[in-house]
């Protein structure tokens, strides 16, 4: 009977950690995508307001309207800058998460390799034991035939 792999609890723990790291990585990717989406939305708003400003300059509007447009565009540009920084932070967090997940995957692979080596060694031991039993049985059978033929 083959001995169980004594490090199996560590294999299971490493697999759990890898799964957790993968889930975290997926959440980080989603946050990054959402941040990029928000950035694109802000850029779209900015372009829309610039277009509207251009239209109003041709049709005319008051100085207060001009200042309000300029102030709002300035706020949008500030929001775009802040959101660009958030996108970069999300990207960096995702990269750290990816490195962590890859490290967990390497750990699982290392334990799996040890487990495969253990299983191979146990199979080899069982094969030797089976061969020994068969050799012993064949030897006994041969001795009986020799004894019967004498």
N, CA and C atoms as an extended XYZ file, in Angstrom:
450
Properties=species:S:1:pos:R:3:atomname:S:1:resname:S:1:resid:I:1 pbc="F F F"
N         0.841       -1.183        0.000 N   UNK     1
C         0.000        0.000        0.000 CA  UNK     1
C         0.882        1.241        0.000 C   UNK     1
N         0.590        2.160       -0.896 N   UNK     2
C         1.388        3.375       -1.038 CA  UNK     2
C         1.158        4.300        0.152 C   UNK     2
N         2.233        4.922        0.584 N   UNK     3
C         2.124        5.893        1.670 CA  UNK     3
C         1.534        7.181        1.107 C   UNK     3
N         0.648        7.813        1.857 N   UNK     4
C         0.081        9.080        1.374 CA  UNK     4
C         1.155       10.172        1.373 C   UNK     4
N         0.955       11.135        0.527 N   UNK     5
C         1.876       12.268        0.425 CA  UNK     5
C         1.696       13.138        1.668 C   UNK     5
N         2.742       13.223        2.474 N   UNK     6
C         2.633       13.928        3.747 CA  UNK     6
C         2.449       15.435        3.601 C   UNK     6
N         2.813       15.989        2.462 N   UNK     7
C         2.680       17.428        2.258 CA  UNK     7
C         1.357       17.807        1.597 C   UNK     7
N         0.430       16.861        1.505 N   UNK     8
C        -0.866       17.126        0.864 CA  UNK     8
C        -1.594       18.321        1.488 C   UNK     8
N        -1.576       18.496        2.808 N   UNK     9
C        -2.216       19.692        3.378 CA  UNK     9
C        -1.589       20.990        2.853 C   UNK     9
N        -0.292       20.963        2.611 N   UNK    10
C         0.365       22.150        2.063 CA  UNK    10
C        -0.022       22.373        0.605 C   UNK    10
N        -0.216       21.291       -0.130 N   UNK    11
C        -0.686       21.399       -1.519 CA  UNK    11
C        -2.061       22.059       -1.523 C   UNK    11
N        -2.935       21.563       -0.655 N   UNK    12
C        -4.294       22.111       -0.581 CA  UNK    12
C        -4.271       23.587       -0.179 C   UNK    12
N        -3.441       23.923        0.799 N   UNK    13
C        -3.329       25.315        1.242 CA  UNK    13
C        -2.805       26.201        0.114 C   UNK    13
N        -1.806       25.724       -0.597 N   UNK    14
C        -1.241       26.498       -1.710 CA  UNK    14
C        -2.290       26.698       -2.802 C   UNK    14
N        -3.086       25.670       -3.078 N   UNK    15
C        -4.148       25.795       -4.079 CA  UNK    15
C        -5.201       26.809       -3.641 C   UNK    15
N        -5.558       26.780       -2.364 N   UNK    16
C        -6.533       27.754       -1.846 CA  UNK    16
C        -5.994       29.177       -1.971 C   UNK    16
N        -4.728       29.348       -1.610 N   UNK    17
C        -4.113       30.681       -1.706 CA  UNK    17
C        -4.065       31.160       -3.160 C   UNK    17
N        -3.782       30.246       -4.057 N   UNK    18
C        -3.730       30.595       -5.470 CA  UNK    18
C        -5.115       31.009       -5.970 C   UNK    18
N        -6.131       30.278       -5.560 N   UNK    19
C        -7.503       30.625       -5.952 CA  UNK    19
C        -7.898       31.991       -5.392 C   UNK    19
N        -7.530       32.249       -4.139 N   UNK    20
C        -7.827       33.550       -3.531 CA  UNK    20
C        -7.110       34.667       -4.286 C   UNK    20
N        -5.848       34.427       -4.618 N   UNK    21
C        -5.075       35.431       -5.354 CA  UNK    21
C        -5.691       35.668       -6.736 C   UNK    21
N        -6.197       34.618       -7.366 N   UNK    22
C        -6.845       34.762       -8.675 CA  UNK    22
C        -8.129       35.579       -8.551 C   UNK    22
N        -8.890       35.340       -7.488 N   UNK    23
C       -10.117       36.111       -7.274 CA  UNK    23
C        -9.800       37.575       -7.018 C   UNK    23
N        -8.786       37.830       -6.215 N   UNK    24
C        -8.365       39.210       -5.950 CA  UNK    24
C        -7.914       39.867       -7.242 C   UNK    24
N        -7.150       39.134       -8.041 N   UNK    25
C        -6.665       39.659       -9.319 CA  UNK    25
C        -7.841       40.027      -10.227 C   UNK    25
N        -8.857       39.190      -10.252 N   UNK    26
C       -10.037       39.482      -11.078 CA  UNK    26
C       -10.738       40.749      -10.588 C   UNK    26
N       -10.835       40.915       -9.270 N   UNK    27
C       -11.456       42.123       -8.710 CA  UNK    27
C       -10.626       43.364       -9.034 C   UNK    27
N        -9.310       43.217       -8.952 N   UNK    28
C        -8.431       44.341       -9.278 CA  UNK    28
C        -8.557       44.727      -10.746 C   UNK    28
N        -8.674       43.729      -11.606 N   UNK    29
C        -8.843       43.997      -13.042 CA  UNK    29
C       -10.162       44.715      -13.298 C   UNK    29
N       -11.202       44.284      -12.615 N   UNK    30
C       -12.506       44.927      -12.764 CA  UNK    30
C       -12.445       46.381      -12.301 C   UNK    30
N       -11.798       46.628      -11.178 N   UNK    31
C       -11.656       48.001      -10.675 CA  UNK    31
C       -10.884       48.852      -11.669 C   UNK    31
N        -9.847       48.285      -12.260 N   UNK    32
C        -9.042       49.002      -13.260 CA  UNK    32
C        -9.916       49.339      -14.473 C   UNK    32
N       -10.679       48.370      -14.942 N   UNK    33
C       -11.550       48.590      -16.099 CA  UNK    33
C       -12.610       49.658      -15.798 C   UNK    33
N       -13.160       49.616      -14.601 N   UNK    34
C       -14.161       50.613      -14.221 CA  UNK    34
C       -13.542       52.009      -14.151 C   UNK    34
N       -12.328       52.085      -13.616 N   UNK    35
C       -11.645       53.374      -13.547 CA  UNK    35
C       -11.366       53.905      -14.953 C   UNK    35
N       -10.946       53.021      -15.862 N   UNK    36
C       -10.704       53.446      -17.249 CA  UNK    36
C       -12.003       53.895      -17.916 C   UNK    36
N       -13.080       53.198      -17.628 N   UNK    37
C       -14.377       53.558      -18.192 CA  UNK    37
C       -14.810       54.942      -17.705 C   UNK    37
N       -14.621       55.191      -16.430 N   UNK    38
C       -14.972       56.499      -15.874 CA  UNK    38
C       -14.117       57.593      -16.495 C   UNK    38
N       -12.832       57.296      -16.715 N   UNK    39
C       -11.939       58.267      -17.353 CA  UNK    39
C       -12.430       58.583      -18.764 C   UNK    39
N       -12.786       57.564      -19.509 N   UNK    40
C       -13.285       57.777      -20.870 CA  UNK    40
C       -14.577       58.592      -20.860 C   UNK    40
N       -15.405       58.338      -19.881 N   UNK    41
C       -16.654       59.089      -19.758 CA  UNK    41
C       -16.359       60.567      -19.483 C   UNK    41
N       -15.415       60.829      -18.591 N   UNK    42
C       -15.038       62.216      -18.293 CA  UNK    42
C       -14.460       62.906      -19.525 C   UNK    42
N       -13.640       62.179      -20.272 N   UNK    43
C       -13.073       62.756      -21.495 CA  UNK    43
C       -14.165       63.073      -22.501 C   UNK    43
N       -15.149       62.201      -22.560 N   UNK    44
C       -16.269       62.423      -23.466 CA  UNK    44
C       -17.048       63.669      -23.057 C   UNK    44
N       -17.280       63.815      -21.750 N   UNK    45
C       -17.957       65.024      -21.259 CA  UNK    45
C       -17.170       66.274      -21.620 C   UNK    45
N       -15.871       66.209      -21.447 N   UNK    46
C       -15.028       67.366      -21.747 CA  UNK    46
C       -15.149       67.751      -23.221 C   UNK    46
N       -15.068       66.757      -24.072 N   UNK    47
C       -15.194       67.034      -25.506 CA  UNK    47
C       -16.565       67.634      -25.836 C   UNK    47
N       -17.601       67.110      -25.197 N   UNK    48
C       -18.955       67.621      -25.414 CA  UNK    48
C       -19.049       69.088      -24.971 C   UNK    48
N       -18.503       69.397      -23.810 N   UNK    49
C       -18.566       70.786      -23.340 CA  UNK    49
C       -17.700       71.711      -24.174 C   UNK    49
N       -16.587       71.229      -24.651 N   UNK    50
C       -15.761       72.057      -25.548 CA  UNK    50
C       -16.506       72.332      -26.848 C   UNK    50
N       -17.205       71.321      -27.347 N   UNK    51
C       -18.007       71.492      -28.553 CA  UNK    51
C       -19.124       72.510      -28.314 C   UNK    51
N       -19.783       72.399      -27.173 N   UNK    52
C       -20.850       73.342      -26.843 CA  UNK    52
C       -20.310       74.758      -26.663 C   UNK    52
N       -19.115       74.863      -26.076 N   UNK    53
C       -18.486       76.174      -25.926 CA  UNK    53
C       -18.215       76.776      -27.302 C   UNK    53
N       -17.700       75.944      -28.195 N   UNK    54
C       -17.425       76.397      -29.561 CA  UNK    54
C       -18.704       76.881      -30.245 C   UNK    54
N       -19.793       76.122      -30.077 N   UNK    55
C       -21.079       76.516      -30.665 CA  UNK    55
C       -21.560       77.843      -30.083 C   UNK    55
N       -21.415       78.006      -28.772 N   UNK    56
C       -21.891       79.234      -28.126 CA  UNK    56
C       -21.038       80.447      -28.503 C   UNK    56
N       -19.776       80.220      -28.783 N   UNK    57
C       -18.951       81.369      -29.186 CA  UNK    57
C       -19.395       81.896      -30.536 C   UNK    57
N       -19.961       81.019      -31.352 N   UNK    58
C       -20.442       81.451      -32.669 CA  UNK    58
C       -21.807       82.118      -32.570 C   UNK    58
N       -22.632       81.669      -31.636 N   UNK    59
C       -23.977       82.247      -31.497 CA  UNK    59
C       -24.012       83.375      -30.482 C   UNK    59
N       -23.029       83.455      -29.650 N   UNK    60
C       -22.939       84.510      -28.653 CA  UNK    60
C       -23.579       84.122      -27.332 C   UNK    60
N       -22.941       84.577      -26.225 N   UNK    61
C       -23.486       84.364      -24.894 CA  UNK    61
C       -22.826       85.354      -23.945 C   UNK    61
N       -23.344       85.444      -22.750 N   UNK    62
C       -22.898       86.467      -21.799 CA  UNK    62
C       -21.548       86.096      -21.206 C   UNK    62
N       -20.945       87.088      -20.568 N   UNK    63
C       -19.645       86.882      -19.917 CA  UNK    63
C       -19.786       85.881      -18.769 C   UNK    63
N       -20.883       85.929      -18.048 N   UNK    64
C       -21.106       84.964      -16.961 CA  UNK    64
C       -21.201       83.541      -17.506 C   UNK    64
N       -21.890       83.387      -18.610 N   UNK    65
C       -21.976       82.060      -19.231 CA  UNK    65
C       -20.589       81.592      -19.658 C   UNK    65
N       -19.798       82.513      -20.201 N   UNK    66
C       -18.423       82.205      -20.615 CA  UNK    66
C       -17.606       81.718      -19.419 C   UNK    66
N       -17.664       82.468      -18.311 N   UNK    67
C       -16.915       82.082      -17.103 CA  UNK    67
C       -17.407       80.738      -16.567 C   UNK    67
N       -18.715       80.515      -16.579 N   UNK    68
C       -19.262       79.251      -16.086 CA  UNK    68
C       -18.767       78.073      -16.932 C   UNK    68
N       -18.786       78.254      -18.249 N   UNK    69
C       -18.267       77.211      -19.137 CA  UNK    69
C       -16.795       76.949      -18.845 C   UNK    69
N       -16.016       78.003      -18.747 N   UNK    70
C       -14.571       77.855      -18.503 CA  UNK    70
C       -14.321       77.184      -17.151 C   UNK    70
N       -15.089       77.580      -16.133 N   UNK    71
C       -14.909       76.983      -14.804 CA  UNK    71
C       -15.268       75.491      -14.843 C   UNK    71
N       -16.360       75.191      -15.525 N   UNK    72
C       -16.779       73.794      -15.592 CA  UNK    72
C       -15.760       72.965      -16.369 C   UNK    72
N       -15.271       73.494      -17.447 N   UNK    73
C       -14.247       72.782      -18.223 CA  UNK    73
C       -12.995       72.585      -17.377 C   UNK    73
N       -12.630       73.599      -16.604 N   UNK    74
C       -11.477       73.454      -15.697 CA  UNK    74
C       -11.698       72.351      -14.679 C   UNK    74
N       -12.909       72.269      -14.139 N   UNK    75
C       -13.229       71.203      -13.181 CA  UNK    75
C       -13.174       69.833      -13.860 C   UNK    75
N       -13.673       69.761      -15.075 N   UNK    76
C       -13.606       68.488      -15.811 CA  UNK    76
C       -12.159       68.081      -16.073 C   UNK    76
N       -11.332       69.034      -16.440 N   UNK    77
C        -9.915       68.730      -16.675 CA  UNK    77
C        -9.249       68.250      -15.389 C   UNK    77
N        -9.609       68.891      -14.260 N   UNK    78
C        -9.077       68.430      -12.968 CA  UNK    78
C        -9.557       67.026      -12.631 C   UNK    78
N       -10.829       66.753      -12.913 N   UNK    79
C       -11.375       65.417      -12.655 CA  UNK    79
C       -10.705       64.385      -13.555 C   UNK    79
N       -10.418       64.766      -14.786 N   UNK    80
C        -9.733       63.851      -15.711 CA  UNK    80
C        -8.328       63.546      -15.205 C   UNK    80
N        -7.644       64.564      -14.719 N   UNK    81
C        -6.290       64.355      -14.168 CA  UNK    81
C        -6.353       63.410      -12.965 C   UNK    81
N        -7.291       63.679      -12.057 N   UNK    82
C        -7.429       62.816      -10.873 CA  UNK    82
C        -7.798       61.390      -11.272 C   UNK    82
N        -8.690       61.249      -12.252 N   UNK    83
C        -9.104       59.914      -12.676 CA  UNK    83
C        -7.969       59.198      -13.403 C   UNK    83
N        -7.159       59.940      -14.135 N   UNK    84
C        -5.986       59.335      -14.790 CA  UNK    84
C        -5.038       58.771      -13.741 C   UNK    84
N        -4.870       59.499      -12.662 N   UNK    85
C        -4.018       59.019      -11.569 CA  UNK    85
C        -4.626       57.781      -10.921 C   UNK    85
N        -5.952       57.766      -10.781 N   UNK    86
C        -6.630       56.597      -10.215 CA  UNK    86
C        -6.470       55.387      -11.134 C   UNK    86
N        -6.566       55.593      -12.430 N   UNK    87
C        -6.359       54.503      -13.384 CA  UNK    87
C        -4.949       53.932      -13.211 C   UNK    87
N        -3.978       54.796      -13.064 N   UNK    88
C        -2.591       54.351      -12.886 CA  UNK    88
C        -2.442       53.571      -11.579 C   UNK    88
N        -3.060       54.056      -10.504 N   UNK    89
C        -3.004       53.325       -9.223 CA  UNK    89
C        -3.664       51.956       -9.359 C   UNK    89
N        -4.785       51.892      -10.047 N   UNK    90
C        -5.469       50.608      -10.268 CA  UNK    90
C        -4.588       49.660      -11.072 C   UNK    90
N        -3.934       50.194      -12.094 N   UNK    91
C        -3.042       49.369      -12.911 CA  UNK    91
C        -1.902       48.814      -12.056 C   UNK    91
N        -1.333       49.669      -11.214 N   UNK    92
C        -0.233       49.231      -10.367 CA  UNK    92
C        -0.685       48.170       -9.361 C   UNK    92
N        -1.877       48.364       -8.779 N   UNK    93
C        -2.410       47.358       -7.841 CA  UNK    93
C        -2.642       46.036       -8.573 C   UNK    93
N        -3.135       46.112       -9.816 N   UNK    94
C        -3.346       44.899      -10.594 CA  UNK    94
C        -2.020       44.193      -10.856 C   UNK    94
N        -0.986       44.964      -11.176 N   UNK    95
C         0.325       44.353      -11.433 CA  UNK    95
C         0.869       43.671      -10.184 C   UNK    95
N         0.700       44.294       -9.024 N   UNK    96
C         1.127       43.667       -7.767 CA  UNK    96
C         0.317       42.394       -7.535 C   UNK    96
N        -0.987       42.472       -7.785 N   UNK    97
C        -1.833       41.288       -7.637 CA  UNK    97
C        -1.432       40.174       -8.581 C   UNK    97
N        -1.036       40.544       -9.789 N   UNK    98
C        -0.608       39.544      -10.765 CA  UNK    98
C         0.688       38.865      -10.307 C   UNK    98
N         1.615       39.652       -9.794 N   UNK    99
C         2.871       39.081       -9.285 CA  UNK    99
C         2.571       38.125       -8.132 C   UNK    99
N         1.654       38.523       -7.250 N   UNK   100
C         1.276       37.675       -6.119 CA  UNK   100
C         0.641       36.376       -6.612 C   UNK   100
N        -0.272       36.479       -7.573 N   UNK   101
C        -0.924       35.290       -8.107 CA  UNK   101
C         0.100       34.362       -8.767 C   UNK   101
N         1.032       34.933       -9.529 N   UNK   102
C         2.054       34.117      -10.182 CA  UNK   102
C         2.920       33.403       -9.154 C   UNK   102
N         3.239       34.087       -8.052 N   UNK   103
C         4.034       33.454       -6.993 CA  UNK   103
C         3.259       32.293       -6.378 C   UNK   103
N         1.978       32.488       -6.172 N   UNK   104
C         1.132       31.414       -5.616 CA  UNK   104
C         1.051       30.234       -6.593 C   UNK   104
N         0.958       30.531       -7.868 N   UNK   105
C         0.906       29.466       -8.878 CA  UNK   105
C         2.228       28.683       -8.901 C   UNK   105
N         3.349       29.388       -8.768 N   UNK   106
C         4.649       28.689       -8.725 CA  UNK   106
C         4.730       27.789       -7.497 C   UNK   106
N         4.188       28.261       -6.377 N   UNK   107
C         4.178       27.456       -5.157 CA  UNK   107
C         3.352       26.184       -5.361 C   UNK   107
N         2.183       26.326       -5.968 N   UNK   108
C         1.341       25.153       -6.248 CA  UNK   108
C         2.099       24.190       -7.162 C   UNK   108
N         2.714       24.740       -8.198 N   UNK   109
C         3.445       23.889       -9.149 CA  UNK   109
C         4.582       23.139       -8.455 C   UNK   109
N         5.275       23.814       -7.558 N   UNK   110
C         6.379       23.165       -6.838 CA  UNK   110
C         5.858       22.009       -5.984 C   UNK   110
N         4.770       22.258       -5.258 N   UNK   111
C         4.198       21.182       -4.437 CA  UNK   111
C         3.661       20.050       -5.301 C   UNK   111
N         3.050       20.382       -6.423 N   UNK   112
C         2.537       19.351       -7.322 CA  UNK   112
C         3.683       18.495       -7.872 C   UNK   112
N         4.805       19.141       -8.178 N   UNK   113
C         5.975       18.393       -8.662 CA  UNK   113
C         6.457       17.429       -7.585 C   UNK   113
N         6.518       17.912       -6.338 N   UNK   114
C         6.921       17.028       -5.235 CA  UNK   114
C         5.932       15.875       -5.083 C   UNK   114
N         4.645       16.172       -5.232 N   UNK   115
C         3.627       15.137       -5.110 CA  UNK   115
C         3.769       14.104       -6.232 C   UNK   115
N         4.041       14.569       -7.447 N   UNK   116
C         4.231       13.646       -8.565 CA  UNK   116
C         5.458       12.767       -8.350 C   UNK   116
N         6.522       13.361       -7.835 N   UNK   117
C         7.736       12.575       -7.554 CA  UNK   117
C         7.452       11.532       -6.477 C   UNK   117
N         6.703       11.948       -5.452 N   UNK   118
C         6.336       11.018       -4.386 CA  UNK   118
C         5.518        9.858       -4.960 C   UNK   118
N         4.510       10.184       -5.771 N   UNK   119
C         3.656        9.152       -6.369 CA  UNK   119
C         4.470        8.214       -7.252 C   UNK   119
N         5.394        8.775       -8.019 N   UNK   120
C         6.239        7.938       -8.887 CA  UNK   120
C         7.117        7.008       -8.055 C   UNK   120
N         7.673        7.540       -6.972 N   UNK   121
C         8.518        6.711       -6.103 CA  UNK   121
C         7.692        5.609       -5.446 C   UNK   121
N         6.482        5.939       -5.038 N   UNK   122
C         5.613        4.928       -4.424 CA  UNK   122
C         5.222        3.853       -5.435 C   UNK   122
N         4.940        4.250       -6.667 N   UNK   123
C         4.613        3.263       -7.709 CA  UNK   123
C         5.801        2.340       -7.972 C   UNK   123
N         6.974        2.933       -8.015 N   UNK   124
C         8.183        2.143       -8.262 CA  UNK   124
C         8.393        1.136       -7.128 C   UNK   124
N         8.173        1.585       -5.900 N   UNK   125
C         8.316        0.700       -4.747 CA  UNK   125
C         7.299       -0.434       -4.819 C   UNK   125
N         6.054       -0.120       -5.161 N   UNK   126
C         5.020       -1.146       -5.298 CA  UNK   126
C         5.364       -2.132       -6.414 C   UNK   126
N         5.884       -1.605       -7.519 N   UNK   127
C         6.268       -2.484       -8.637 CA  UNK   127
C         7.377       -3.435       -8.215 C   UNK   127
N         8.346       -2.928       -7.457 N   UNK   128
C         9.429       -3.795       -6.970 CA  UNK   128
C         8.885       -4.862       -6.034 C   UNK   128
N         7.964       -4.449       -5.152 N   UNK   129
C         7.377       -5.418       -4.225 CA  UNK   129
C         6.572       -6.470       -4.991 C   UNK   129
N         5.802       -6.038       -5.976 N   UNK   130
C         5.045       -6.990       -6.798 CA  UNK   130
C         5.986       -7.935       -7.536 C   UNK   130
N         7.061       -7.384       -8.078 N   UNK   131
C         8.032       -8.214       -8.798 CA  UNK   131
C         8.669       -9.217       -7.852 C   UNK   131
N         8.974       -8.780       -6.632 N   UNK   132
C         9.565       -9.673       -5.640 CA  UNK   132
C         8.606      -10.821       -5.321 C   UNK   132
N         7.333      -10.513       -5.154 N   UNK   133
C         6.328      -11.534       -4.860 CA  UNK   133
C         6.211      -12.491       -6.045 C   UNK   133
N         6.183      -11.936       -7.255 N   UNK   134
C         6.082      -12.797       -8.444 CA  UNK   134
C         7.322      -13.676       -8.588 C   UNK   134
N         8.495      -13.109       -8.341 N   UNK   135
C         9.735      -13.897       -8.419 CA  UNK   135
C         9.720      -15.008       -7.383 C   UNK   135
N         9.260      -14.686       -6.183 N   UNK   136
C         9.192      -15.677       -5.124 CA  UNK   136
C         8.208      -16.792       -5.496 C   UNK   136
N         7.044      -16.401       -6.030 N   UNK   137
C         6.039      -17.376       -6.450 CA  UNK   137
C         6.585      -18.252       -7.588 C   UNK   137
N         7.247      -17.631       -8.552 N   UNK   138
C         7.818      -18.389       -9.679 CA  UNK   138
C         8.904      -19.328       -9.181 C   UNK   138
N         9.698      -18.868       -8.211 N   UNK   139
C        10.744      -19.732       -7.650 CA  UNK   139
C        10.153      -20.930       -6.936 C   UNK   139
N         9.110      -20.701       -6.163 N   UNK   140
C         8.442      -21.809       -5.460 CA  UNK   140
C         7.835      -22.787       -6.456 C   UNK   140
N         7.215      -22.268       -7.491 N   UNK   141
C         6.603      -23.115       -8.517 CA  UNK   141
C         7.676      -23.938       -9.217 C   UNK   141
N         8.784      -23.314       -9.515 N   UNK   142
C         9.888      -24.014      -10.181 CA  UNK   142
C        10.451      -25.097       -9.264 C   UNK   142
N        10.615      -24.799       -7.968 N   UNK   143
C        11.146      -25.798       -7.033 CA  UNK   143
C        10.181      -26.977       -6.891 C   UNK   143
N         8.868      -26.679       -6.889 N   UNK   144
C         7.875      -27.766       -6.791 CA  UNK   144
C         7.950      -28.659       -8.027 C   UNK   144
N         8.051      -28.051       -9.187 N   UNK   145
C         8.131      -28.850      -10.411 CA  UNK   145
C         9.410      -29.692      -10.426 C   UNK   145
N        10.510      -29.084       -9.956 N   UNK   146
C        11.762      -29.846       -9.896 CA  UNK   146
C        11.602      -31.007       -8.899 C   UNK   146
N        10.948      -30.744       -7.764 N   UNK   147
C        10.782      -31.795       -6.759 CA  UNK   147
C         9.857      -32.902       -7.275 C   UNK   147
N         8.828      -32.518       -8.037 N   UNK   148
C         7.886      -33.504       -8.581 CA  UNK   148
C         8.543      -34.336       -9.688 C   UNK   148
N         9.426      -33.737      -10.453 N   UNK   149
C        10.029      -34.455      -11.545 CA  UNK   149
C        11.146      -35.378      -11.068 C   UNK   149
N        11.593      -35.289       -9.889 N   UNK   150
C        12.653      -36.163       -9.389 CA  UNK   150
C        12.158      -37.435       -8.874 C   UNK   150
